[in-house]
Amino acid sequence: MSVNVFLIVAVGVLFGTGVYLLMERSLTRVLLGFVLVGNGVNLLILHMGGPAGEAPIIAEGVAASEMNDPLPQALILTAIVITFGVTAFILAMIYRSWRLAHGDLVVDDVDDRRVASGAGSPEEADEEMEAQPADTEFEGLR
Amino acid sequence: MLLMLAVYGLAAAAAPWLVGRLGTRAFVVLSAVPAAAFVATLTTGHGARDGAPYTESVRWIPGLDVDLAFQLDTLSWAMSLLVTGVGALVLFYCWGYFSDDEPGLGGFAATLTGFAGAMNGLVVADDLILLYVFWELTTIFSYLLIGHLTTRPTSRRAAIEALVVTTAGGLAMLVGLVILGAQAGTDRISEIVADPPSGSLVNVAVYLLLAGALTKSALVPFHFWLPAAMAAPTPVSAYLHAAAMVKAGVYLVALLAPGFAGTPGWRPLLVTAGLLTMWVGAWRALRQHDLKLLLAYGTVSQLGFLTLLLSIGTREAALAGLAMLLAHGLFKAALFLTVGVIDHCTGTRDIRKLSGLGRARPVLAVGGTLAALSMAGVPPLAGFVAKEAGFTALLELGSTTGVLVLAGVVVGSALTAAYSARFVWGAFARKAGVPEAEARGERASFLLPSSLLALAGLVTGLAAGLVDPWLMPYADTLPPTAQPYHLALWHGLQPALWLSALALAVGATLFLVRDRFERLQARLPVFADAGHGYRGLMRGLDTLALAMTGRTQVGSLPVYLAVILCVLVAGLGTTLALNEFWPKVRLWDQPAQAIPVILIAIAAIAATRATKRFAAVVIVGVVGYSIGLIFAMQGAPDLALTQMLVESITLVVFVLVLRRLPARMGALHGSTHRRARAVLAVLVGVVMMGVAAAVVGVRAAAPVSAGWADLAYSFGGGKNIVNVALVDIRAWDTMGEIAVLIAAATGVASLIFIRRRTGAPPRIPVDVYAADPDARDDDPSNDDRPLGPRAWLLAGRTLPPENRSIILEVTVRLLFHTAIIVSLYLLFAGHNRPGGGFAGGLVVGLALIGRYLAGGRYELGEALPVDAGVVLGLGLMIAVGTGVAGLVLGGEVLQSVIWQWSLPVFGEVKLVTSLFFDIGVYLVVVGLLLDVLRSLGAEVDRQGVDRQGIEADQQ
């Protein structure tokens, strides 16, 4: 098999622009990047299916060898609908974050930053442990 | 034996219920299980004595040659008696020890019973893997039991310590077991020990096993977890940390000794560790004021002694070790239970607060003293008999090393005698200046277990000669020394007797000068504290983990993504650079392909530069439609159809949400690191182009789908191969996919609806129907006609007039039903022509969008007045139902069944069961879109109206 130059150029452009947007902080741009990468993946799979051919529908006068590979098509079909589902989900997230925080920003994880700054060291947790154990299991009795 | 273990399991499962019904009396019922096991073990013991041990075996994992194999040889038998006997008494003892209102008592009872079963299984298991399973079960149960008092930090820490130390050893042991099993070619322990393999790999395996034994039995340097484990309730300490679990390590040494005592390093390692442990434990015990801690360190010391004896590997030493094992189990359990009683009736275990208890509680004092005398090695108790046998065994070695070790053991015994005296004095003596203890009255039954155990120590000591033949078969598996030795109370005036007397005398002296000795101990520096070492190690691990987390988890998603992408570029880039199979190149399949590709390139690059939200969405939409064109040209009509539909819906849904957001993106926070991101993005793009080219070149196998055309028609009953693939050949994938769609729909609804997300979309409120002059005055279409069939769209009049478009309403009214028909056509025709459940469902979605856009949020409820969740659930149910039907009708899940009839009007009608699967898919897609619309459309509208209302109120 040979490579379709135009198709793989489209794949490259979609991946490049997609990941560029994915690395943004604005959630809307991230979503757009996600959609672009999703399209890029679909094209990549389509390209693996070989050159253009007849539609994979059994009909008089069409040999199976002339058809475009149906397997990648089935994979892409489900991928298209899933991408829509995830898109709707991210949109709901954008709306929620806008309602709550008036921003659609991907912020840094506060806890991670705290760990990175060295806070919350294990030393302090140990202090209470050094307490002398009680000499009875029946404290309530006395 | 399998039956017996099953009974343990059942009893453990029923324990919480029993405790709920009977309170603490449940323990009496539960104690019947180990008691029954005790009797059963006792009656099968003669086989071991006569050289024909009882065995039992059931295939478990044939592929790995793992069996549920059990064997009751002398060692197992003796251990079983100890485990079940003490277990029954301890469970019985719990009845008096706990009160009904003890928190978590049901779980505790279950855990303790389960532990007794696991321990019993451990000592009778004859399969390496089975042994390991029981071994780790005891670890986990012990963890739960130590941590019973969950509110106490010391208890939690002790539990974790015990778990970490013993599991670490257990894992090492697992590796050793696997190596040993592989080298020996069998997993049967009895066979391996009888015919041990050899070689350096086997030696490594044995060392790993010993790591397990040393940690489990709390030998130096792992001894620190045992005293800490005294945070457990006293019955647990009595059972796990005296009689049962810690003996598992000793048992392992005893089990392996006949086969592997000659392993290089075995004796030096175990004897040294044993002796050191004996000293350290006894030394520490002499400093304790808490009776329980005193016994705990005493246990550490005794475990050292036991390991030492059993590791030597001569007949005499083995006999002495086994006898000591039993004697120790009896007296130590009795002592712990005595301490429990003392704690229970006086409220303290501190010897500085206890005074005069001996006179107040004579029965308790007699039992405790008997047990302590056995521990010290005073005749005629079991401890004396065993210890004397041990001295003799060491003397019989006849080597200088033997004498040196003997000297060490005598020193240890002297210390043991001293802390035994300290125990008796501390618990029962009257002390000057300490007020007499006030002791509550206790039921006689509460004293029964400890008294019985103490008495058993006396009886076995007196009847040592009768016990001997029952233990001898184990000792006989090891090489004898000069003279055959037998357990007996009186061997005459032998050196061993003088040594016993010496140890007792020194111990008594140490006790008499205890104040001075304590001051001496306090003055001596502590060279090393294993507990501190362990905690330092754990702190170091924590710090390291924190530093690692801090370095790698910076909390920024773009950074994480960039790291992942860099790895992708480097990894795939390297692979591509090494690739040798590059395919030929063609420009296009047809020149028209260039048009969508150029559109895609322009639009995608424009999308990265767009600052307005809507512009960006439209640009991305252009990309989507162009992709649809590519699909069409490639020979994929289904994909083209689906892509176009999805793209349109996506566009609308985008707009629904983005209308609530400001027009400009990133107005508050602009993009950063543009150049770096651009470089990485270009690299990713180039690498993916390389991947796209390379996968075509390296392809060697024929496509999976080669025969699908025939399969689709003959088995799937359809001409559209893609559709048949979705609903038949790859139906499992589709099943997973619709599950994902349902999850996405539920996620969307959960994010938007704050309180409640079930129920149908909102219908037109009643007050719109009612006469409401304010709302209607300026609405010409309203007049006085009731709302009804004559309105173009039912909910149209709920919109403000300036938002209404009659043309849109008319168009939607005309198209809606047509669209539904089209969707049904796509659904039913999809098996043979482009279409199918996905495309059909999407068309319904588009029709619903039309209704919503034209008529507002109430129109949705009028168009499809059902709960989206019900549609989703129904769809999934139908899809799953089809799968099950295939199982019933065709033999395989999701297999299609084809029916064909001739009908008068329609002619030949063919029905394939996978059509129902497709109907399920259709419904799921409709449900998804309905859920998305009512969330991102109707509910967002409502929240917008509410907010405006609130803001208006505030002004």
Interface residues (C-beta under 8 A of the other chain):
Chain A: M1 S2 V3 N4 V5 F6 L7 I8 V9 A10 V11 G12 V13 L14 F15 G16 T17 G18 V19 Y20 L21 L22 M23 E24 R25 S26 T28 R29 L32 V35 L36 N39 G40 N42 L43 L44 L46 H47 M48 G49 G50 P51 A52 G53 E54 A55 P56 I57 I58 A59 A64 M67 N68 D69 P70 L71 Q73 A74 L75 I76 L77 T78 I80 V81 I82 T83 F84 G85 V86 T87 A88 F89 L91 A92 M93 I94 Y95 R96 W98 R99 G103 D104 L105 V106 D108 D109 V110 D111 D112 R113 V115 A116 S117 G118 G120 S121 P122 E123 D126 E128 M129 A131 P133 A134 D135 T136 E137 F138 E139 L141 R142
Chain B: L149 R152 P153 T154 R157 M230 A231 P233 T234 H289 D290 D343 H344 G347 T348 R349 D350 K353 R440 R535 R539 D542 T543 L546 T549 G550 R551 Q553 V554 G555 S556 L557 P558 L561 A562 L565 P583 K584 V585 R586 L587 W588 D589 Q590 Q593 A594 P596 V597 I600 A601 A604 I605 A607 T608 R613 A616 V617 V620 V623 G624 I627 I630 F631 M633 Q634 G635 A636 P637 D638 L639 T642 Q643 V646 I649 T650 V653 F654 L656 V657 L658 R660 L661 M665 G666 L668 H669 S671 T672 H673 R677 A678 L680 A681 V682 V684 G685 V686 M688 M689 V691 A692 A693 V695 V696 G697 R699 P703 V704 S705 W708 A709 D710 A712 Y713 K719 N720 I721 V722 A725 L726 R730 D733 T734 E737 V740 L741 A744 A745 G747 V748 L751 I752 N832 R833 P834 F838 L842 V925 L928 V932 S935 L936 V940 Q943
